[in-house]
Amino acid sequence: MKKYFIQKTPFAVPTEDGKVIEEHHGAAATQNTDISIAHMIAPPHWSEPFQTPEFDEYTYIIKGKKKFIIEDQTVILESGQSIHIEKNARVQYSNPFDEPCEYIAICLPAFDFNKVHREE
């Protein structure tokens, strides 16, 4: 019995805002609710509404820049930098810049639309 799994076909999360989301491990891709690992590309001038997730999120920037508004602080990460945002923090993710932002997102426990609590 193998003690590993190589993900060759990540789950492509359908989006309507031009963002590319490929979940390699997580509830949608592998039915693992303990962790999700996704490769993402946020197009230029993309943003999401504020949210208050019930999970920790770690983000590692591969290329470009990404803006975070966490509670009342603004943070801009660049290529090679990473961040950990604790669960229950009010946060907004965006790419207000002219270049795409490519990054890896890891959520503990796994990302769950029912637990992200996006604002209208």
C-alpha positions in Angstrom: 0.0 0.0 0.0 1.3 3.4 -1.0 1.9 6.0 1.7 1.8 8.9 -0.7 -0.4 10.5 -3.4 0.8 12.6 -6.3 -1.7 15.1 -7.5 -1.7 15.3 -11.2 -5.2 16.7 -11.8 -6.1 19.5 -9.4 -9.7 20.6 -9.1 -10.2 23.8 -11.2 -12.6 25.9 -9.1 -15.0 27.7 -11.3 -14.8 31.5 -11.0 -16.5 34.5 -12.7 -13.9 37.1 -11.9 -10.9 35.9 -14.0 -9.1 34.4 -11.0 -7.5 31.0 -11.6 -7.8 28.6 -8.7 -6.4 25.0 -8.9 -7.0 23.1 -5.6 -4.3 20.4 -5.4 -5.4 19.1 -1.9 -8.6 19.9 0.0 -12.3 19.3 0.3 -13.0 19.6 -3.5 -9.9 18.0 -4.9 -9.2 15.1 -2.5 -12.0 15.2 0.0 -9.5 16.2 2.7 -11.1 18.7 5.1 -8.0 19.0 7.3 -6.0 21.2 4.8 -6.3 22.8 1.4 -3.4 23.7 -0.9 -4.2 25.8 -4.0 -2.2 27.4 -6.8 -3.8 30.7 -7.7 -3.4 33.5 -10.2 -5.2 36.8 -9.5 -5.6 38.9 -12.6 -4.7 42.6 -12.5 -7.2 44.8 -10.7 -9.0 41.9 -9.1 -10.5 41.9 -5.6 -12.8 40.0 -3.3 -15.2 41.3 -0.7 -14.1 41.4 2.9 -14.5 38.0 4.7 -13.9 36.5 8.2 -12.9 32.9 7.6 -13.1 30.2 10.2 -9.7 28.9 9.1 -6.1 30.0 9.1 -4.7 31.0 5.7 -1.1 31.0 4.7 -0.1 32.7 1.4 3.2 32.5 -0.5 3.7 34.9 -3.4 5.4 33.3 -6.4 5.1 36.3 -8.8 3.7 39.8 -8.7 2.2 41.5 -5.6 -0.9 41.0 -3.6 -2.7 43.5 -1.2 -4.2 42.4 2.1 -6.4 44.5 4.3 -6.4 42.7 7.7 -8.6 44.2 10.3 -7.5 47.9 9.9 -4.0 47.3 8.5 -2.9 47.2 4.8 -0.1 44.8 3.9 1.4 44.4 0.4 3.4 41.2 -0.2 5.8 40.7 -3.1 7.4 37.7 -4.8 9.2 35.5 -2.3 7.2 36.7 0.7 4.6 34.9 2.7 2.0 35.6 5.4 -0.1 33.7 7.9 -3.5 35.2 8.7 -5.3 33.8 11.7 -8.8 32.5 11.6 -11.6 34.9 12.5 -9.6 37.9 11.2 -11.5 40.2 8.9 -9.6 40.3 5.7 -9.9 41.5 2.1 -7.6 40.1 -0.7 -6.9 42.1 -3.9 -4.5 42.7 -6.7 -4.9 46.4 -7.5 -1.7 46.2 -9.6 -1.1 46.1 -13.4 0.4 42.6 -13.3 -1.1 39.2 -12.4 -0.2 37.8 -9.0 0.6 34.1 -8.8 0.6 32.5 -5.3 0.0 29.4 -3.2 -2.7 29.4 -0.6 -2.9 26.9 2.3 -5.9 26.8 4.6 -6.1 25.0 7.9 -8.6 23.4 8.1 -9.4 23.2 4.4 -11.1 26.1 2.6 -14.9 25.8 2.9 -17.3 28.3 1.3 -19.7 27.8 4.2 -16.9 29.0 6.6 -15.4 31.9 4.7 -18.2 34.4 5.6 -17.8 36.8 2.7 -19.6 40.2 3.1 -22.1 41.3 0.5 
